[in-house]
């Protein structure tokens, strides 16, 4: 089973670079019609989905490493 369009859009947004404070949150609201909190909930679940890893291994592995770094710093 392939990722849905929303999941692909989340990964595509994570590949982008954002300049300035609030730019990413604004893009989340405008492009995906999601609150940032809901976006990050979906993103976190997506990082554990093997379909996401197959679709975009570079982005998913980078985000998994960041997540682990944040968890270990707590």
PDB file of N, H, CA, C and O in Angstrom:
ATOM      1  N   UNK A   1       0.843  -1.184   0.000  1.00  0.00           N
ATOM      2  CA  UNK A   1       0.000   0.000   0.000  1.00  0.00           C
ATOM      3  C   UNK A   1       0.889   1.249   0.000  1.00  0.00           C
ATOM      4  O   UNK A   1       1.868   1.317   0.743  1.00  0.00           O
ATOM      5  N   UNK A   2       0.554   2.205  -0.811  1.00  0.00           N
ATOM      6  H   UNK A   2      -0.241   2.150  -1.415  1.00  0.00           H
ATOM      7  CA  UNK A   2       1.340   3.423  -0.967  1.00  0.00           C
ATOM      8  C   UNK A   2       0.856   4.507  -0.006  1.00  0.00           C
ATOM      9  O   UNK A   2      -0.275   4.466   0.476  1.00  0.00           O
ATOM     10  N   UNK A   3       1.725   5.471   0.261  1.00  0.00           N
ATOM     11  H   UNK A   3       2.644   5.505  -0.131  1.00  0.00           H
ATOM     12  CA  UNK A   3       1.352   6.609   1.091  1.00  0.00           C
ATOM     13  C   UNK A   3       0.259   7.426   0.406  1.00  0.00           C
ATOM     14  O   UNK A   3       0.179   7.486  -0.821  1.00  0.00           O
ATOM     15  N   UNK A   4      -0.575   8.049   1.228  1.00  0.00           N
ATOM     16  H   UNK A   4      -0.510   8.000   2.225  1.00  0.00           H
ATOM     17  CA  UNK A   4      -1.606   8.930   0.694  1.00  0.00           C
ATOM     18  C   UNK A   4      -1.022  10.288   0.337  1.00  0.00           C
ATOM     19  O   UNK A   4       0.141  10.573   0.622  1.00  0.00           O
ATOM     20  N   UNK A   5      -1.834  11.111  -0.282  1.00  0.00           N
ATOM     21  H   UNK A   5      -2.779  10.880  -0.514  1.00  0.00           H
ATOM     22  CA  UNK A   5      -1.358  12.429  -0.720  1.00  0.00           C
ATOM     23  C   UNK A   5      -0.980  13.312   0.467  1.00  0.00           C
ATOM     24  O   UNK A   5      -0.022  14.079   0.372  1.00  0.00           O
ATOM     25  N   UNK A   6      -1.706  13.225   1.578  1.00  0.00           N
ATOM     26  H   UNK A   6      -2.484  12.602   1.655  1.00  0.00           H
ATOM     27  CA  UNK A   6      -1.363  14.041   2.746  1.00  0.00           C
ATOM     28  C   UNK A   6      -0.013  13.631   3.324  1.00  0.00           C
ATOM     29  O   UNK A   6       0.791  14.491   3.686  1.00  0.00           O
ATOM     30  N   UNK A   7       0.243  12.335   3.415  1.00  0.00           N
ATOM     31  H   UNK A   7      -0.410  11.636   3.121  1.00  0.00           H
ATOM     32  CA  UNK A   7       1.518  11.866   3.930  1.00  0.00           C
ATOM     33  C   UNK A   7       2.673  12.295   3.033  1.00  0.00           C
ATOM     34  O   UNK A   7       3.731  12.696   3.518  1.00  0.00           O
ATOM     35  N   UNK A   8       2.462  12.207   1.719  1.00  0.00           N
ATOM     36  H   UNK A   8       1.603  11.881   1.325  1.00  0.00           H
ATOM     37  CA  UNK A   8       3.494  12.648   0.781  1.00  0.00           C
ATOM     38  C   UNK A   8       3.735  14.146   0.902  1.00  0.00           C
ATOM     39  O   UNK A   8       4.873  14.604   0.803  1.00  0.00           O
ATOM     40  N   UNK A   9       2.672  14.908   1.115  1.00  0.00           N
ATOM     41  H   UNK A   9       1.747  14.536   1.195  1.00  0.00           H
ATOM     42  CA  UNK A   9       2.806  16.359   1.267  1.00  0.00           C
ATOM     43  C   UNK A   9       3.568  16.713   2.539  1.00  0.00           C
ATOM     44  O   UNK A   9       4.340  17.671   2.554  1.00  0.00           O
ATOM     45  N   UNK A  10       3.358  15.953   3.594  1.00  0.00           N
ATOM     46  H   UNK A  10       2.732  15.174   3.582  1.00  0.00           H
ATOM     47  CA  UNK A  10       4.090  16.187   4.848  1.00  0.00           C
ATOM     48  C   UNK A  10       5.578  15.957   4.626  1.00  0.00           C
ATOM     49  O   UNK A  10       6.400  16.770   5.047  1.00  0.00           O
ATOM     50  N   UNK A  11       5.926  14.867   3.975  1.00  0.00           N
ATOM     51  H   UNK A  11       5.257  14.207   3.633  1.00  0.00           H
ATOM     52  CA  UNK A  11       7.340  14.596   3.702  1.00  0.00           C
ATOM     53  C   UNK A  11       7.941  15.647   2.775  1.00  0.00           C
ATOM     54  O   UNK A  11       9.092  16.047   2.952  1.00  0.00           O
ATOM     55  N   UNK A  12       7.173  16.091   1.798  1.00  0.00           N
ATOM     56  H   UNK A  12       6.238  15.766   1.655  1.00  0.00           H
ATOM     57  CA  UNK A  12       7.664  17.128   0.885  1.00  0.00           C
ATOM     58  C   UNK A  12       7.923  18.428   1.636  1.00  0.00           C
ATOM     59  O   UNK A  12       8.904  19.118   1.361  1.00  0.00           O
ATOM     60  N   UNK A  13       7.060  18.761   2.573  1.00  0.00           N
ATOM     61  H   UNK A  13       6.263  18.200   2.796  1.00  0.00           H
ATOM     62  CA  UNK A  13       7.247  19.973   3.371  1.00  0.00           C
ATOM     63  C   UNK A  13       8.510  19.860   4.222  1.00  0.00           C
ATOM     64  O   UNK A  13       9.220  20.846   4.419  1.00  0.00           O
ATOM     65  N   UNK A  14       8.786  18.664   4.723  1.00  0.00           N
ATOM     66  H   UNK A  14       8.209  17.863   4.563  1.00  0.00           H
ATOM     67  CA  UNK A  14       9.981  18.466   5.548  1.00  0.00           C
ATOM     68  C   UNK A  14      11.266  18.550   4.730  1.00  0.00           C
ATOM     69  O   UNK A  14      12.327  18.823   5.292  1.00  0.00           O
ATOM     70  N   UNK A  15      11.201  18.328   3.450  1.00  0.00           N
ATOM     71  H   UNK A  15      10.340  18.107   2.994  1.00  0.00           H
ATOM     72  CA  UNK A  15      12.389  18.447   2.594  1.00  0.00           C
ATOM     73  C   UNK A  15      12.755  19.897   2.332  1.00  0.00           C
ATOM     74  O   UNK A  15      13.899  20.200   1.994  1.00  0.00           O
ATOM     75  N   UNK A  16      11.802  20.780   2.484  1.00  0.00           N
ATOM     76  H   UNK A  16      10.873  20.533   2.758  1.00  0.00           H
ATOM     77  CA  UNK A  16      12.036  22.197   2.194  1.00  0.00           C
ATOM     78  C   UNK A  16      12.804  22.876   3.319  1.00  0.00           C
ATOM     79  O   UNK A  16      12.773  22.442   4.470  1.00  0.00           O
ATOM     80  N   UNK A  17      13.491  23.948   2.957  1.00  0.00           N
ATOM     81  H   UNK A  17      13.517  24.301   2.021  1.00  0.00           H
ATOM     82  CA  UNK A  17      14.146  24.790   3.944  1.00  0.00           C
ATOM     83  C   UNK A  17      13.288  26.017   4.176  1.00  0.00           C
ATOM     84  O   UNK A  17      12.674  26.531   3.241  1.00  0.00           O
ATOM     85  N   UNK A  18      13.240  26.483   5.387  1.00  0.00           N
ATOM     86  H   UNK A  18      13.739  26.066   6.146  1.00  0.00           H
ATOM     87  CA  UNK A  18      12.417  27.640   5.722  1.00  0.00           C
ATOM     88  C   UNK A  18      13.284  28.722   6.334  1.00  0.00           C
ATOM     89  O   UNK A  18      14.160  28.457   7.159  1.00  0.00           O
ATOM     90  N   UNK A  19      13.020  29.938   5.912  1.00  0.00           N
ATOM     91  H   UNK A  19      12.309  30.153   5.242  1.00  0.00           H
ATOM     92  CA  UNK A  19      13.761  31.073   6.456  1.00  0.00           C
ATOM     93  C   UNK A  19      12.834  31.911   7.318  1.00  0.00           C
ATOM     94  O   UNK A  19      11.669  32.130   6.984  1.00  0.00           O
ATOM     95  N   UNK A  20      13.369  32.364   8.412  1.00  0.00           N
ATOM     96  H   UNK A  20      14.315  32.187   8.683  1.00  0.00           H
ATOM     97  CA  UNK A  20      12.604  33.246   9.281  1.00  0.00           C
ATOM     98  C   UNK A  20      11.688  32.502  10.217  1.00  0.00           C
ATOM     99  O   UNK A  20      11.259  31.382   9.941  1.00  0.00           O
ATOM    100  N   UNK A  21      11.393  33.145  11.333  1.00  0.00           N
ATOM    101  H   UNK A  21      11.742  34.055  11.558  1.00  0.00           H
ATOM    102  CA  UNK A  21      10.512  32.530  12.333  1.00  0.00           C
ATOM    103  C   UNK A  21       9.074  32.449  11.829  1.00  0.00           C
ATOM    104  O   UNK A  21       8.552  33.398  11.243  1.00  0.00           O
ATOM    105  N   UNK A  22       8.462  31.333  12.061  1.00  0.00           N
ATOM    106  H   UNK A  22       8.886  30.562  12.538  1.00  0.00           H
ATOM    107  CA  UNK A  22       7.063  31.150  11.711  1.00  0.00           C
ATOM    108  C   UNK A  22       6.790  30.749  10.271  1.00  0.00           C
ATOM    109  O   UNK A  22       5.640  30.489   9.918  1.00  0.00           O
ATOM    110  N   UNK A  23       7.811  30.694   9.437  1.00  0.00           N
ATOM    111  H   UNK A  23       8.745  30.906   9.724  1.00  0.00           H
ATOM    112  CA  UNK A  23       7.586  30.370   8.024  1.00  0.00           C
ATOM    113  C   UNK A  23       7.068  28.942   7.855  1.00  0.00           C
ATOM    114  O   UNK A  23       6.164  28.695   7.057  1.00  0.00           O
ATOM    115  N   UNK A  24       7.637  28.018   8.599  1.00  0.00           N
ATOM    116  H   UNK A  24       8.372  28.219   9.247  1.00  0.00           H
ATOM    117  CA  UNK A  24       7.208  26.623   8.472  1.00  0.00           C
ATOM    118  C   UNK A  24       5.778  26.455   8.985  1.00  0.00           C
ATOM    119  O   UNK A  24       4.962  25.785   8.351  1.00  0.00           O
ATOM    120  N   UNK A  25       5.479  27.060  10.122  1.00  0.00           N
ATOM    121  H   UNK A  25       6.141  27.604  10.636  1.00  0.00           H
ATOM    122  CA  UNK A  25       4.133  26.949  10.683  1.00  0.00           C
ATOM    123  C   UNK A  25       3.095  27.559   9.740  1.00  0.00           C
ATOM    124  O   UNK A  25       1.993  27.029   9.601  1.00  0.00           O
ATOM    125  N   UNK A  26       3.445  28.664   9.097  1.00  0.00           N
ATOM    126  H   UNK A  26       4.341  29.094   9.209  1.00  0.00           H
ATOM    127  CA  UNK A  26       2.550  29.298   8.134  1.00  0.00           C
ATOM    128  C   UNK A  26       2.327  28.364   6.932  1.00  0.00           C
ATOM    129  O   UNK A  26       1.204  28.224   6.448  1.00  0.00           O
ATOM    130  N   UNK A  27       3.397  27.735   6.464  1.00  0.00           N
ATOM    131  H   UNK A  27       4.309  27.849   6.858  1.00  0.00           H
ATOM    132  CA  UNK A  27       3.274  26.795   5.346  1.00  0.00           C
ATOM    133  C   UNK A  27       2.412  25.596   5.728  1.00  0.00           C
ATOM    134  O   UNK A  27       1.626  25.110   4.914  1.00  0.00           O
ATOM    135  N   UNK A  28       2.556  25.123   6.947  1.00  0.00           N
ATOM    136  H   UNK A  28       3.194  25.517   7.608  1.00  0.00           H
ATOM    137  CA  UNK A  28       1.740  23.995   7.419  1.00  0.00           C
ATOM    138  C   UNK A  28       0.266  24.365   7.358  1.00  0.00           C
ATOM    139  O   UNK A  28      -0.554  23.594   6.861  1.00  0.00           O
ATOM    140  N   UNK A  29      -0.065  25.538   7.861  1.00  0.00           N
ATOM    141  H   UNK A  29       0.601  26.165   8.265  1.00  0.00           H
ATOM    142  CA  UNK A  29      -1.471  25.972   7.878  1.00  0.00           C
ATOM    143  C   UNK A  29      -1.998  26.222   6.469  1.00  0.00           C
ATOM    144  O   UNK A  29      -3.103  25.794   6.137  1.00  0.00           O
ATOM    145  N   UNK A  30      -1.222  26.909   5.645  1.00  0.00           N
ATOM    146  H   UNK A  30      -0.324  27.257   5.915  1.00  0.00           H
ATOM    147  CA  UNK A  30      -1.697  27.297   4.319  1.00  0.00           C
ATOM    148  C   UNK A  30      -1.727  26.131   3.326  1.00  0.00           C
ATOM    149  O   UNK A  30      -2.684  25.989   2.564  1.00  0.00           O
ATOM    150  N   UNK A  31      -0.701  25.313   3.332  1.00  0.00           N
ATOM    151  H   UNK A  31       0.076  25.428   3.951  1.00  0.00           H
ATOM    152  CA  UNK A  31      -0.606  24.253   2.329  1.00  0.00           C
ATOM    153  C   UNK A  31      -1.319  22.971   2.722  1.00  0.00           C
ATOM    154  O   UNK A  31      -1.847  22.261   1.866  1.00  0.00           O
ATOM    155  N   UNK A  32      -1.335  22.674   4.014  1.00  0.00           N
ATOM    156  H   UNK A  32      -0.906  23.250   4.710  1.00  0.00           H
ATOM    157  CA  UNK A  32      -1.920  21.410   4.454  1.00  0.00           C
ATOM    158  C   UNK A  32      -3.214  21.576   5.247  1.00  0.00           C
ATOM    159  O   UNK A  32      -3.892  20.594   5.550  1.00  0.00           O
ATOM    160  N   UNK A  33      -3.550  22.810   5.579  1.00  0.00           N
ATOM    161  H   UNK A  33      -2.999  23.608   5.334  1.00  0.00           H
ATOM    162  CA  UNK A  33      -4.753  23.101   6.379  1.00  0.00           C
ATOM    163  C   UNK A  33      -4.753  22.325   7.694  1.00  0.00           C
ATOM    164  O   UNK A  33      -5.778  21.790   8.116  1.00  0.00           O
ATOM    165  N   UNK A  34      -3.593  22.275   8.326  1.00  0.00           N
ATOM    166  H   UNK A  34      -2.760  22.709   7.984  1.00  0.00           H
ATOM    167  CA  UNK A  34      -3.444  21.598   9.607  1.00  0.00           C
ATOM    168  C   UNK A  34      -2.879  22.572  10.629  1.00  0.00           C
ATOM    169  O   UNK A  34      -2.175  23.518  10.278  1.00  0.00           O
ATOM    170  N   UNK A  35      -3.192  22.332  11.886  1.00  0.00           N
ATOM    171  H   UNK A  35      -3.764  21.563  12.172  1.00  0.00           H
ATOM    172  CA  UNK A  35      -2.515  23.089  12.933  1.00  0.00           C
ATOM    173  C   UNK A  35      -1.109  22.499  13.066  1.00  0.00           C
ATOM    174  O   UNK A  35      -0.906  21.320  12.777  1.00  0.00           O
ATOM    175  N   UNK A  36      -0.151  23.299  13.494  1.00  0.00           N
ATOM    176  H   UNK A  36      -0.316  24.257  13.728  1.00  0.00           H
ATOM    177  CA  UNK A  36       1.198  22.753  13.681  1.00  0.00           C
ATOM    178  C   UNK A  36       1.238  21.564  14.641  1.00  0.00           C
ATOM    179  O   UNK A  36       1.998  20.621  14.423  1.00  0.00           O
ATOM    180  N   UNK A  37       0.435  21.600  15.689  1.00  0.00           N
ATOM    181  H   UNK A  37      -0.182  22.366  15.866  1.00  0.00           H
ATOM    182  CA  UNK A  37       0.421  20.481  16.650  1.00  0.00           C
ATOM    183  C   UNK A  37      -0.016  19.196  15.948  1.00  0.00           C
ATOM    184  O   UNK A  37       0.619  18.153  16.108  1.00  0.00           O
ATOM    185  N   UNK A  38      -1.089  19.266  15.179  1.00  0.00           N
ATOM    186  H   UNK A  38      -1.605  20.113  15.049  1.00  0.00           H
ATOM    187  CA  UNK A  38      -1.577  18.075  14.472  1.00  0.00           C
ATOM    188  C   UNK A  38      -0.566  17.617  13.434  1.00  0.00           C
ATOM    189  O   UNK A  38      -0.364  16.416  13.252  1.00  0.00           O
ATOM    190  N   UNK A  39       0.068  18.558  12.756  1.00  0.00           N
ATOM    191  H   UNK A  39      -0.097  19.533  12.904  1.00  0.00           H
ATOM    192  CA  UNK A  39       1.097  18.241  11.772  1.00  0.00           C
ATOM    193  C   UNK A  39       2.211  17.418  12.400  1.00  0.00           C
ATOM    194  O   UNK A  39       2.607  16.384  11.861  1.00  0.00           O
ATOM    195  N   UNK A  40       2.715  17.875  13.535  1.00  0.00           N
ATOM    196  H   UNK A  40       2.394  18.715  13.973  1.00  0.00           H
ATOM    197  CA  UNK A  40       3.821  17.162  14.171  1.00  0.00           C
ATOM    198  C   UNK A  40       3.385  15.811  14.724  1.00  0.00           C
ATOM    199  O   UNK A  40       4.196  14.887  14.788  1.00  0.00           O
ATOM    200  N   UNK A  41       2.123  15.675  15.124  1.00  0.00           N
ATOM    201  H   UNK A  41       1.464  16.425  15.072  1.00  0.00           H
ATOM    202  CA  UNK A  41       1.615  14.363  15.535  1.00  0.00           C
ATOM    203  C   UNK A  41       1.630  13.407  14.340  1.00  0.00           C
ATOM    204  O   UNK A  41       2.079  12.266  14.453  1.00  0.00           O
ATOM    205  N   UNK A  42       1.140  13.880  13.206  1.00  0.00           N
ATOM    206  H   UNK A  42       0.776  14.807  13.115  1.00  0.00           H
ATOM    207  CA  UNK A  42       1.116  13.044  11.999  1.00  0.00           C
ATOM    208  C   UNK A  42       2.529  12.730  11.520  1.00  0.00           C
ATOM    209  O   UNK A  42       2.811  11.603  11.113  1.00  0.00           O
ATOM    210  N   UNK A  43       3.413  13.717  11.567  1.00  0.00           N
ATOM    211  H   UNK A  43       3.183  14.632  11.898  1.00  0.00           H
ATOM    212  CA  UNK A  43       4.792  13.506  11.144  1.00  0.00           C
ATOM    213  C   UNK A  43       5.467  12.457  12.019  1.00  0.00           C
ATOM    214  O   UNK A  43       6.158  11.575  11.508  1.00  0.00           O
ATOM    215  N   UNK A  44       5.277  12.545  13.315  1.00  0.00           N
ATOM    216  H   UNK A  44       4.717  13.262  13.730  1.00  0.00           H
ATOM    217  CA  UNK A  44       5.902  11.585  14.223  1.00  0.00           C
ATOM    218  C   UNK A  44       5.428  10.161  13.930  1.00  0.00           C
ATOM    219  O   UNK A  44       6.232   9.229  13.925  1.00  0.00           O
ATOM    220  N   UNK A  45       4.141   9.993  13.688  1.00  0.00           N
ATOM    221  H   UNK A  45       3.488  10.751  13.692  1.00  0.00           H
ATOM    222  CA  UNK A  45       3.619   8.665  13.334  1.00  0.00           C
ATOM    223  C   UNK A  45       4.167   8.218  11.979  1.00  0.00           C
ATOM    224  O   UNK A  45       4.460   7.039  11.782  1.00  0.00           O
ATOM    225  N   UNK A  46       4.302   9.146  11.064  1.00  0.00           N
ATOM    226  H   UNK A  46       4.064  10.104  11.224  1.00  0.00           H
ATOM    227  CA  UNK A  46       4.796   8.832   9.727  1.00  0.00           C
ATOM    228  C   UNK A  46       6.243   8.336   9.770  1.00  0.00           C
ATOM    229  O   UNK A  46       6.634   7.500   8.955  1.00  0.00           O
ATOM    230  N   UNK A  47       7.024   8.834  10.696  1.00  0.00           N
ATOM    231  H   UNK A  47       6.707   9.513  11.358  1.00  0.00           H
ATOM    232  CA  UNK A  47       8.423   8.411  10.801  1.00  0.00           C
ATOM    233  C   UNK A  47       8.555   6.940  11.179  1.00  0.00           C
ATOM    234  O   UNK A  47       9.593   6.325  10.933  1.00  0.00           O
ATOM    235  N   UNK A  48       7.513   6.377  11.772  1.00  0.00           N
ATOM    236  H   UNK A  48       6.670   6.877  11.972  1.00  0.00           H
ATOM    237  CA  UNK A  48       7.532   4.960  12.142  1.00  0.00           C
ATOM    238  C   UNK A  48       6.902   4.071  11.073  1.00  0.00           C
ATOM    239  O   UNK A  48       6.818   2.856  11.247  1.00  0.00           O
ATOM    240  N   UNK A  49       6.466   4.665   9.983  1.00  0.00           N
ATOM    241  H   UNK A  49       6.535   5.652   9.842  1.00  0.00           H
ATOM    242  CA  UNK A  49       5.787   3.938   8.911  1.00  0.00           C
ATOM    243  C   UNK A  49       6.819   3.516   7.854  1.00  0.00           C
ATOM    244  O   UNK A  49       7.507   4.361   7.281  1.00  0.00           O
ATOM    245  N   UNK A  50       6.918   2.241   7.609  1.00  0.00           N
ATOM    246  H   UNK A  50       6.359   1.554   8.074  1.00  0.00           H
ATOM    247  CA  UNK A  50       7.877   1.735   6.634  1.00  0.00           C
ATOM    248  C   UNK A  50       7.587   2.219   5.218  1.00  0.00           C
ATOM    249  O   UNK A  50       8.497   2.302   4.393  1.00  0.00           O
ATOM    250  N   UNK A  51       6.333   2.538   4.930  1.00  0.00           N
ATOM    251  H   UNK A  51       5.594   2.471   5.600  1.00  0.00           H
ATOM    252  CA  UNK A  51       6.002   3.073   3.607  1.00  0.00           C
ATOM    253  C   UNK A  51       6.660   4.436   3.405  1.00  0.00           C
ATOM    254  O   UNK A  51       7.102   4.763   2.304  1.00  0.00           O
ATOM    255  N   UNK A  52       6.721   5.230   4.483  1.00  0.00           N
ATOM    256  H   UNK A  52       6.361   4.965   5.377  1.00  0.00           H
ATOM    257  CA  UNK A  52       7.377   6.538   4.399  1.00  0.00           C
ATOM    258  C   UNK A  52       8.867   6.364   4.154  1.00  0.00           C
ATOM    259  O   UNK A  52       9.464   7.104   3.372  1.00  0.00           O
ATOM    260  N   UNK A  53       9.464   5.389   4.820  1.00  0.00           N
ATOM    261  H   UNK A  53       8.979   4.788   5.456  1.00  0.00           H
ATOM    262  CA  UNK A  53      10.880   5.114   4.622  1.00  0.00           C
ATOM    263  C   UNK A  53      11.152   4.695   3.177  1.00  0.00           C
ATOM    264  O   UNK A  53      12.149   5.111   2.588  1.00  0.00           O
ATOM    265  N   UNK A  54      10.284   3.885   2.615  1.00  0.00           N
ATOM    266  H   UNK A  54       9.474   3.547   3.094  1.00  0.00           H
ATOM    267  CA  UNK A  54      10.451   3.459   1.227  1.00  0.00           C
ATOM    268  C   UNK A  54      10.260   4.624   0.256  1.00  0.00           C
ATOM    269  O   UNK A  54      10.927   4.694  -0.777  1.00  0.00           O
ATOM    270  N   UNK A  55       9.353   5.530   0.589  1.00  0.00           N
ATOM    271  H   UNK A  55       8.811   5.473   1.428  1.00  0.00           H
ATOM    272  CA  UNK A  55       9.051   6.665  -0.289  1.00  0.00           C
ATOM    273  C   UNK A  55      10.162   7.717  -0.296  1.00  0.00           C
ATOM    274  O   UNK A  55      10.528   8.237  -1.350  1.00  0.00           O
ATOM    275  N   UNK A  56      10.696   8.025   0.894  1.00  0.00           N
ATOM    276  H   UNK A  56      10.399   7.602   1.751  1.00  0.00           H
ATOM    277  CA  UNK A  56      11.702   9.089   0.999  1.00  0.00           C
ATOM    278  C   UNK A  56      12.699   8.742   2.105  1.00  0.00           C
ATOM    279  O   UNK A  56      12.653   9.326   3.188  1.00  0.00           O
ATOM    280  N   UNK A  57      13.596   7.798   1.840  1.00  0.00           N
ATOM    281  H   UNK A  57      13.634   7.323   0.961  1.00  0.00           H
ATOM    282  CA  UNK A  57      14.500   7.326   2.896  1.00  0.00           C
ATOM    283  C   UNK A  57      15.427   8.411   3.453  1.00  0.00           C
ATOM    284  O   UNK A  57      15.729   8.396   4.646  1.00  0.00           O
ATOM    285  N   UNK A  58      15.876   9.331   2.635  1.00  0.00           N
ATOM    286  H   UNK A  58      15.631   9.343   1.666  1.00  0.00           H
ATOM    287  CA  UNK A  58      16.797  10.368   3.121  1.00  0.00           C
ATOM    288  C   UNK A  58      16.115  11.247   4.167  1.00  0.00           C
ATOM    289  O   UNK A  58      16.660  11.474   5.248  1.00  0.00           O
ATOM    290  N   UNK A  59      14.934  11.734   3.841  1.00  0.00           N
ATOM    291  H   UNK A  59      14.492  11.550   2.963  1.00  0.00           H
ATOM    292  CA  UNK A  59      14.202  12.606   4.761  1.00  0.00           C
ATOM    293  C   UNK A  59      13.796  11.861   6.025  1.00  0.00           C
ATOM    294  O   UNK A  59      13.979  12.369   7.131  1.00  0.00           O
ATOM    295  N   UNK A  60      13.252  10.671   5.870  1.00  0.00           N
ATOM    296  H   UNK A  60      13.104  10.259   4.971  1.00  0.00           H
ATOM    297  CA  UNK A  60      12.789   9.911   7.033  1.00  0.00           C
ATOM    298  C   UNK A  60      13.952   9.558   7.955  1.00  0.00           C
ATOM    299  O   UNK A  60      13.835   9.702   9.172  1.00  0.00           O
ATOM    300  N   UNK A  61      15.053   9.107   7.407  1.00  0.00           N
ATOM    301  H   UNK A  61      15.148   8.991   6.419  1.00  0.00           H
ATOM    302  CA  UNK A  61      16.204   8.778   8.255  1.00  0.00           C
ATOM    303  C   UNK A  61      16.771  10.009   8.950  1.00  0.00           C
ATOM    304  O   UNK A  61      17.174   9.932  10.110  1.00  0.00           O
ATOM    305  N   UNK A  62      16.806  11.146   8.254  1.00  0.00           N
ATOM    306  H   UNK A  62      16.478  11.208   7.312  1.00  0.00           H
ATOM    307  CA  UNK A  62      17.282  12.391   8.873  1.00  0.00           C
ATOM    308  C   UNK A  62      16.377  12.781  10.046  1.00  0.00           C
ATOM    309  O   UNK A  62      16.862  13.145  11.118  1.00  0.00           O
ATOM    310  N   UNK A  63      15.078  12.704   9.838  1.00  0.00           N
ATOM    311  H   UNK A  63      14.684  12.409   8.967  1.00  0.00           H
ATOM    312  CA  UNK A  63      14.138  13.076  10.889  1.00  0.00           C
ATOM    313  C   UNK A  63      14.150  12.073  12.043  1.00  0.00           C
ATOM    314  O   UNK A  63      13.975  12.460  13.198  1.00  0.00           O
ATOM    315  N   UNK A  64      14.352  10.807  11.744  1.00  0.00           N
ATOM    316  H   UNK A  64      14.494  10.493  10.805  1.00  0.00           H
ATOM    317  CA  UNK A  64      14.478   9.810  12.819  1.00  0.00           C
ATOM    318  C   UNK A  64      15.693  10.105  13.689  1.00  0.00           C
ATOM    319  O   UNK A  64      15.623  10.010  14.914  1.00  0.00           O
ATOM    320  N   UNK A  65      16.817  10.466  13.048  1.00  0.00           N
ATOM    321  H   UNK A  65      16.874  10.543  12.053  1.00  0.00           H
ATOM    322  CA  UNK A  65      18.024  10.813  13.819  1.00  0.00           C
ATOM    323  C   UNK A  65      17.777  12.035  14.696  1.00  0.00           C
ATOM    324  O   UNK A  65      18.181  12.057  15.858  1.00  0.00           O
ATOM    325  N   UNK A  66      17.120  13.047  14.148  1.00  0.00           N
ATOM    326  H   UNK A  66      16.793  13.029  13.204  1.00  0.00           H
ATOM    327  CA  UNK A  66      16.810  14.240  14.940  1.00  0.00           C
ATOM    328  C   UNK A  66      15.904  13.906  16.119  1.00  0.00           C
ATOM    329  O   UNK A  66      16.107  14.399  17.228  1.00  0.00           O
ATOM    330  N   UNK A  67      14.910  13.069  15.873  1.00  0.00           N
ATOM    331  H   UNK A  67      14.744  12.668  14.972  1.00  0.00           H
ATOM    332  CA  UNK A  67      13.991  12.680  16.935  1.00  0.00           C
ATOM    333  C   UNK A  67      14.736  11.955  18.052  1.00  0.00           C
ATOM    334  O   UNK A  67      14.509  12.225  19.231  1.00  0.00           O
ATOM    335  N   UNK A  68      15.618  11.045  17.684  1.00  0.00           N
ATOM    336  H   UNK A  68      15.803  10.826  16.726  1.00  0.00           H
ATOM    337  CA  UNK A  68      16.396  10.323  18.690  1.00  0.00           C
ATOM    338  C   UNK A  68      17.314  11.252  19.469  1.00  0.00           C
ATOM    339  O   UNK A  68      17.480  11.093  20.678  1.00  0.00           O
ATOM    340  N   UNK A  69      17.908  12.220  18.783  1.00  0.00           N
ATOM    341  H   UNK A  69      17.773  12.349  17.801  1.00  0.00           H
ATOM    342  CA  UNK A  69      18.781  13.184  19.458  1.00  0.00           C
ATOM    343  C   UNK A  69      17.973  13.990  20.478  1.00  0.00           C
ATOM    344  O   UNK A  69      18.418  14.198  21.607  1.00  0.00           O
ATOM    345  N   UNK A  70      16.787  14.439  20.072  1.00  0.00           N
ATOM    346  H   UNK A  70      16.426  14.270  19.155  1.00  0.00           H
ATOM    347  CA  UNK A  70      15.932  15.198  20.997  1.00  0.00           C
ATOM    348  C   UNK A  70      15.504  14.356  22.186  1.00  0.00           C
ATOM    349  O   UNK A  70      15.470  14.843  23.316  1.00  0.00           O
ATOM    350  N   UNK A  71      15.181  13.106  21.940  1.00  0.00           N
ATOM    351  H   UNK A  71      15.209  12.710  21.022  1.00  0.00           H
ATOM    352  CA  UNK A  71      14.760  12.216  23.032  1.00  0.00           C
ATOM    353  C   UNK A  71      15.901  11.956  24.010  1.00  0.00           C
ATOM    354  O   UNK A  71      15.690  11.916  25.223  1.00  0.00           O
ATOM    355  N   UNK A  72      17.088  11.783  23.488  1.00  0.00           N
ATOM    356  H   UNK A  72      17.259  11.815  22.503  1.00  0.00           H
ATOM    357  CA  UNK A  72      18.236  11.491  24.370  1.00  0.00           C
ATOM    358  C   UNK A  72      18.666  12.714  25.171  1.00  0.00           C
ATOM    359  O   UNK A  72      19.293  12.577  26.221  1.00  0.00           O
ATOM    360  N   UNK A  73      18.335  13.904  24.686  1.00  0.00           N
ATOM    361  H   UNK A  73      17.825  14.015  23.833  1.00  0.00           H
ATOM    362  CA  UNK A  73      18.687  15.135  25.403  1.00  0.00           C
ATOM    363  C   UNK A  73      17.711  15.485  26.502  1.00  0.00           C
ATOM    364  O   UNK A  73      17.957  16.420  27.265  1.00  0.00           O
ATOM    365  N   UNK A  74      16.621  14.769  26.603  1.00  0.00           N
ATOM    366  H   UNK A  74      16.421  14.010  25.984  1.00  0.00           H
ATOM    367  CA  UNK A  74      15.609  15.057  27.641  1.00  0.00           C
ATOM    368  C   UNK A  74      16.004  14.477  28.961  1.00  0.00           C
ATOM    369  O   UNK A  74      15.275  14.622  29.942  1.00  0.00           O
TER     370      UNK A  74
END
